[in-house]
Amino acid sequence: MLTALLEQPVRAGYRPPTKFVWHASMRLAPEDRHRSISDTTWANMAVQMLTEVGVATTAADPGLRWIAMRHDDDHVHIVATLVREDGRTNWMRNDYPRCVKATYNVARRYNLRRRVPPADRTAHRRPHPAEVSKARRTDRARTPRDELRRRVRTAAAAAASQEEFFTRLREAGILVRLRHRSTDPRQITGYAVALPDARTAGGQPVYFGGGRLAPDMTLPKLRLRWGAPTPMPVTPAVGRTERAAAMRQAAKVVTAAAGDIRRDAHAAPGRAQATAVAAADLLTSLAYTMEGDRRGPLHRAAEVFDRAARDLYGRVQKSTSRSQEMRAMSRLVALLGRFSGDDDTIAALALVMDLARLADTLEQLRIAQQRLHQAEAARTAADALRLVAGGRQRAVTLPLTPTSTPAPTVGGGRRTARGR
């Protein structure tokens, strides 16, 4: 009987979807499972979550039909059919981020443990399952998308203009395809990159635009990140003394930058954000200088630090005098070449430790901003950098999308065919 009532709008709808059932769950965190929550409270929490997501509506707009069933003391299951009372289909697009944010808000109202903070769109673009499967079939350690993102980030960190950026990409063996303005072919509006050995079944290179690698890697955002062109640092006959001096100079800039982030956290958050991104560039260049193409612990720390440093939703702040100074250090470090002596290494590890302290400062900034995904990324990066600076040789495994510990957790919206 209940199933028939739920499916009435579906049978009466106009071209209803084949998979018309939406399912989610709300579950208490382990720390809250000892609490006794009444049926009435569970019902109120479910209504608040579903209203914010767009499933539950007011009496004037009946919307979708749904039910919530308490399956155990610690969770409820929610089922809705995706055809509204007026026959229209609600496809529930982008429902998972809305569910996460809604359960986060419900947990805060009811003083519950918040396990999953709202999505902030600072994570990089994940490879499609088909890309992962193809990488396994071809014995690749990483998918072309992941490899390209790493190489593009390294080139962007060491460049000061789009011309230098494209030159570095080509020198690294990357295929580059430029997009020109239709009204003025001299103007470049975007780019795409491909690995020479990653091709389709027809033999064509598989290109990825910058925005498909990470939210802040489009050409307009990179231009904003670089700011006004700066002269290339001159490094004639770089020796051990010059390398060590450059590292010490970069360490002083990093220490000053950490102070700037603390000072600008409330008064000028945009300046603090620009400084954090420039610090990520410096760490990326340092990782390449110390480890080369080998994806060692410093490279992994740089990837996590980059997640912590990004702005929300792919935004990019204008460069500042401090961020330009940091970026100049990034370019200088990239020009030093591989280390060849103990003095170089000692100076570099001191710089790594200063970057770890800056990561601590960035963590405090993200906590104050309630950006918990990024706060944990900054903490993870700081711990990894201290391991590198301490000279420990064991590998460090870092999650690229760290999760925070705090909701009732949401089991994700899913469309399923009835009976599956």
N, C-alpha and C positions, 0 to 999 in steps of 0.2 A: 504494500500500500504506500509506504513512504517513498519507495523507488518510483512508483507511478506518478506520485505528486511532483517529485523532482523533475521528472522527464516530460511533464505536460508541455511546458514552453518549447522544448526541443522538438517534439512531434508537431507542434503547431507553427514552428519557426520557418523562416524563408531560407532554404538551402542551409540547414544547420551543419556544423562541422562533423566529420566522422568521429573524432575524439572530442567529446563535449563535456567530459568530467574533469573538474579542477580539484586537486587534493592538496592539502597542506596539513601540517601538524604543529602544535605549540607544546613545547616540552620544558619542564623546569630544569635548571642547571643542577648538577649533583649537589652543590652546596645548599640548594633550596628544597631538596626532596624530603627533608624531615618536616617541612611546614605543612600544616593541614589547611588546605584551601577549599572552601565550600564550592558547591555547584554554582551558586549564584555568582561568586567571584570569578570562577572560570568563565561563566557565560558573559559577564561584563567585559572580561579581558578579550574574549573572542570577538565580541561585537566591536570593541574599540579597534582591534587589529584589522578586522575585515572592513570597517568603515574607512580607515585610513588607506587601505589597499585599493578599495573601490568595488569590493564584492557586496558588502552590505550598504544599503541606501535608505533614504527616508521613506515614510509611508506614501508621500506624494510621488515618489519615483521607485516603484517596487524593485526594479532592476533584476538581479539574479536570484534564483532560489538556492538556498544553502542550508546545511545542517551542521551542527557541531556535536560530537559525541565524546564523552569522557571515557577514555579507554582504560585508564588506570589513575592512580592518585597523582601521578606526576605529569600527565600529558592528555591532550585532547586531539581528536582528528576532525578535520573540517573538509566537507565535500560540497561543491557547488556545481551547478550545470551552467554552461557558458552562453545559453540563449536567454535573453531577457524576456520579460512578460510581454513586451510589444513585438517580439519576434526577431529583434536584432541580435547579432552575435557580439559578445564582448570577448575579444581575443586575449585579454589579460597580458598584453605585451609588457616586457620589462617588469614582470610581477615579482621576481625574486628580490631585486634591490628594494622594492617598496615593502615587501614582507619583512625583510631584515630590519629596515628602519622602523616599521610599525611595531614589531616585537621589542625592539630596543626601547621605544618610547613607552610601551606598556610596562616593561620591566622597571623602568625608572619611576613611573607613577605608583607602582605597587611595591617598590623597594625590594625588587628581586635582583638576583645576580644577572648581569648583562654579559652573555657569552659572545655574541657577534655584534660588533659595532656597525653602524650604517656604512654602506659602501661609499667610498670617496673618489672612485675612478682614478686613483693614483697608480694602480697596478699596470704593468705593461700588457699588451695584447697577447693572449695565450694562443699557442698553435691550435689549429683545428685538429680533431682526432684523426682525420685523414692524413694530415701532415706528420703526425706522430707515427702512424702506421707505416707510412712510406719511409720515414727515417729508419725505422727498425728493419724494414725489408732491405734497405740499401746499406745497412751497417754503419749508419751515422751516429755519432755520439750525441749530437744535438740536431734539432730541426733547422732547416735553412733560415726560418724566421728568427729563431733564437740566435743563431750565429751572426746573421746580418745585424740584428739589434746591437750585439756586442761590438761589432766592428764599426758600425755607424756611430755609436756613442763614443768610441775611442777617437774617431776622426773629428767629431764635433767638439770634443774636449780640447783637442790640440789645434783647432782652427780659429781664425778670427774673422773670416768672411766666407761667403758661399764659394768663391773661386778656390780658396785654399781648401775648403771642405771637400769639394768635388775632386780636386787634385789628390788629396790624401786617400780618398776612397779608391780612385783608380790605381794609385801606387800600391794599395793593399790587395790588388787583384779583384776588386769588386766591379761588376758591370753596372754602369750608371746610365740611366735614361732620363733626360730632362724634358720637362713640359714647358712649352713656351706660350706666351699670350697670343691669342688668335689675331688681335688687332696690331700687335707689335712683336714680331718674332724675336726681337733682340732681348725682350724681357723674359726672364725665367720665373715661372710661377710655382713650380714643384719639381719633385724628382722621384724616381723609383730605383731600387737597387736589386741585384740578383747575384747569386753565386754562379761562377762559370760551369760548375759541374752539377748544378741542381736544375734539371730540365723536365719538361713535360714528356709524355709518351711520344709526341711528335717532334721532340728535339728542341723545343723552344725554351729559352730561359724563363724561370718563374720569378717575376718581378714583384716586389713589395714596395708600396709607397711608404714614406716616412710615418704617416699617421697610422699605418697598419702595423708598425713595429712598436711604437709607444705614443701616448697621447701628446707628448711635447716634442716630437721629432719631425713635425711638418716644417717645410722651409720657412714660412712666415714666422713661426715660433722660434726657430733657430736664429733667424735674423734678429729678432727681438732679444734673444738671449745673448748674442754676441755684442750687440750695441754698436757704437761707432768703431770703425776699423782702427786697430792699433798696430804699430810697427812690429815686425817680427823681431824677437829677441836675437841679438847677435851673439853667437857662441863659437868663436874661432878656436880651433885646437882645444877642445874640451878635455881636460885631464882630471886626475883624481882631486886635486885641490879645488878646481873650478866646480866639479860636481858637488863636493861636500859643502862648498860655500853656497851654491845654489839651493841645496837642501836646507841649510840653516836659514837662508833668506826666506824660503817658502814657509818654514816653521814659524818665523816671526809673524808673517802675514796671517797664518792660520790662527795663531794665538790672538791677534788683534781682531780677526773675524769672529771668533767665538765671543769676545767681549761685545762686538757690535750686535750680534744676534741677541744676547741678553739685554742689551740696552734698547734695541729697537723692537723687542717682542711685542710691546703694547703700544708704544708711541708711533712706530713706523713698521708694521708687519710686512709691508711690501718690500722694504729694504732688507729685512731679515730673511725673507724668502729668496730674494735675488742672491744674497750672500751664501745661503745654504746650497743653492743650485751650483754656484761657482765652486764651492768646496767639493761637491760631488764630481765636478769636472777634474779638479786637481787630483782627487783620489783615483779616478779612472786613468789619468795619465801616469800617475805613480805606479799603479798596478801593471800597466803595460811596460814601463821602464824596468821594473824589478822582475817581472815574470814572463815578459814577451807574449807570445801567442798561447802559452800554456795557461789554462784556466785554473790557476791555483787559488789558495785561500784569500789572497789579496784581491783577485778579480771578483770572487764571490762576495767578499765584503763590500766592494765597490758597487756591485749590482744592488745589494740590499740598501746601501746608503743612498743610492740614486732614488729608490722607492721612497725613502724617508724624506728626501729633499724636494720632491716634486710638489707643485702646487695642485690644488683641487681641480678636477675636471679638465686637466690638460692646460690650465692657464699658465702664462709665462709673464713674470714681472720684468719691467724695464731694468736694464743694467744700471748699477751704481758705481761710484768711484771704487768702493771696496770690492765689489764683484769683478770689476775690470782688473783690479790689481791681482785678485785671486786667479782670474783667467790667464793673466800674463804669466803667473807662476806655473799654471798648468801647461802652457805652451813651452815654457822654458824647460820644465821637467821632461816633456815629451821629446825635446831636442837633445837631451843628455846622452841618450844611448844606454846600452846595458852596462851594469856596474862591473867593475873589474878588481876591486880591492876592498879591504875591511873598512877603510875610512868612509868610502861611499856607502857601504851597507849600514854602518853605525849611524851616519847622518840621516839616511833614509828611514831607519827604524825609529829614530827620534821624531821625524816628521809624521810617521804612522801613529805614534803615541799622541802627538798633538792633534791629529785628526780624530783619534778616539775620544779625546776630551771635547772636541767640537761636536762629535756625535752625541755625547752626554748632554751638551747644551741644547742640541736640536731635539733630543728626546723630551727635555723639560718644556721646550716651546710647543711641541706637538701635544703634550699632555694638557697644557694650559689651553690649547685650542680645541681640546676634545677630539683630536684626530688620532684615535687609539691604534689603528692599523699602522700608521706611520711612526707613532711613538715606539711601538714594539720593533719596527724595522730599525729605527735608530739605535735602540738598545742592543739588538742582535748584531748590528754592524760594529758598535763600540766594543762589544765582547770579542768579536772576531779580530778586530784590529789590535786589541791588547794581546791576543794570542800570538799574532804575527810579530808585534813589537817585542814580546817576551822571548822570541826566538824558538818557540815551540814548533816542532816539525810535523806534528800529527795533522792530518787533514781536518778541516772544519766544514761540516755540512750545514748549509744555511738554507732556510725556506725562503723562496722568492716572494711568497705572498703570506707573510706572517699573520697569524690570527691572534686576537686578544682574548683574555679570559673574561670576559664577562659575557639569558634573556629568556624569558623562555625562548629557546631556539626554535627557528622555523624550519620545517622540513621541506621547504621549497614548493612552489606551485608546480603542478604537473597536470598535463592533459592526458587522460587515459580513455581508451574505449571501454564501454561498460563491460564488466566481467573480466577485464584483464588485471 
